[in-house]
Amino acid sequence: MRDTSFHGFDVIPRGRVVSGLGVYRFERTLTPLQHLSFLSKLESAQMTSSNGRLSRDSIPALPAMGLKQLFALGHCAPRTADDVKLQRETLSELHHEFGLIEAWAFLVDTCVDVSTRQTTGEIRWRNGAPCPQEITFQCDGDLPSQSGRHLERFAVNFKLATRVCPESAGVLVAFCQHWLAPYTDHVAKQQGQYCERAEAQCYMLGDVNIGDDGQTVRFRMDHLILPGAPKDCLHHTLSVIEQINDVLPVEKAWLACA
């Protein structure tokens, strides 16, 4: 398998709080046993985690949407050069055994800190704002003007070059979760400081919708408390859509915050 078919698996994050997404495309549909073996190899290479519960008994519980040629799941980023080597060797094995033809790893290495929310009403980034990246698609619109650190709605629409199918719908849902991930205080959750998920978030509701034309996709958050400058939230959103563009080509995007 050519190196150019692996994207992002050699990126070692700068921070200790990392949200990762892996996307995998195969030349043919995997059988349940192949899918289980694929997941086991990822787990052995510490590229994902199933808490050691993978076995033949897991087959009935495997999501039907996952047994396809294109799907996404959480990705554990490498921490050392040896980790990078192991992950790349694993991807090469998957190519030869199951026909993996392309794979992407996407990372966000920060999250919000909600520790002062009760006293000051403010939320900040734990490791700085998500880094922006170059955008290759057209984007129209701008963030709405607001007073203070609250947005009633923060949303973006984007149009794909092709219609959404069941496989790509699953990938888009995974990307939406990847977009929302840094807006949750994962450090506080890991330390058991918050019993309810909502207490560690800086938004009330986040979701993804697909338009009637089958090509327009909408990501949105309601009642967002900005963890910093509005442009940082915009940069993160556009960066995620650029990542989607790597997998599912995007024609254009526009902000739809009203």
QUILINRA-V977288 format. One record per backbone hydrogen bond with DSSP energy under -0.5 kcal/mol. CO is the residue of the C=O (numbers start at 0). NH is the residue of the N-H. If there is no record, write none. Layout:
BEGIN
{{CO & NH} {CO & NH}}
END
This chain:
BEGIN
{{1 & 4} {2 & 5} {4 & 102} {6 & 104} {7 & 10} {9 & 11} {10 & 12} {15 & 17} {17 & 19} {18 & 107} {19 & 74} {20 & 105} {21 & 72} {22 & 103} {23 & 70} {24 & 100} {24 & 101} {30 & 34} {31 & 35} {32 & 36} {33 & 37} {34 & 38} {35 & 39} {36 & 40} {37 & 41} {38 & 42} {39 & 43} {40 & 44} {41 & 46} {41 & 47} {42 & 45} {46 & 75} {49 & 52} {54 & 57} {55 & 58} {57 & 60} {57 & 61} {58 & 61} {62 & 65} {62 & 66} {63 & 66} {65 & 67} {67 & 29} {68 & 25} {70 & 23} {72 & 21} {74 & 76} {77 & 12} {79 & 83} {80 & 84} {81 & 85} {82 & 86} {83 & 87} {84 & 88} {85 & 89} {86 & 90} {87 & 91} {88 & 92} {89 & 93} {90 & 94} {91 & 95} {92 & 96} {93 & 97} {93 & 98} {93 & 99} {94 & 98} {98 & 26} {101 & 24} {102 & 6} {103 & 22} {105 & 20} {107 & 18} {110 & 125} {111 & 113} {112 & 123} {113 & 116} {115 & 119} {115 & 120} {115 & 121} {116 & 120} {123 & 112} {127 & 126} {137 & 252} {139 & 254} {146 & 149} {148 & 225} {150 & 223} {151 & 222} {153 & 220} {154 & 255} {155 & 218} {156 & 253} {157 & 159} {157 & 216} {158 & 250} {158 & 251} {164 & 168} {165 & 169} {166 & 170} {167 & 171} {168 & 172} {169 & 173} {170 & 174} {171 & 175} {172 & 176} {173 & 177} {174 & 178} {175 & 179} {176 & 180} {177 & 181} {179 & 182} {180 & 183} {181 & 111} {182 & 201} {183 & 185} {184 & 188} {185 & 189} {186 & 190} {187 & 192} {187 & 193} {188 & 191} {195 & 198} {195 & 199} {196 & 199} {197 & 200} {199 & 184} {201 & 224} {204 & 221} {206 & 219} {208 & 217} {210 & 213} {213 & 163} {214 & 159} {215 & 210} {216 & 157} {217 & 208} {218 & 155} {219 & 206} {220 & 153} {221 & 203} {221 & 204} {223 & 150} {223 & 225} {225 & 122} {226 & 124} {228 & 231} {228 & 232} {229 & 233} {230 & 234} {231 & 235} {232 & 236} {233 & 237} {234 & 238} {235 & 239} {236 & 240} {237 & 241} {238 & 242} {239 & 243} {240 & 244} {241 & 245} {242 & 245} {242 & 246} {243 & 246} {243 & 247} {248 & 160} {250 & 137} {251 & 158} {252 & 139} {253 & 156}}
END
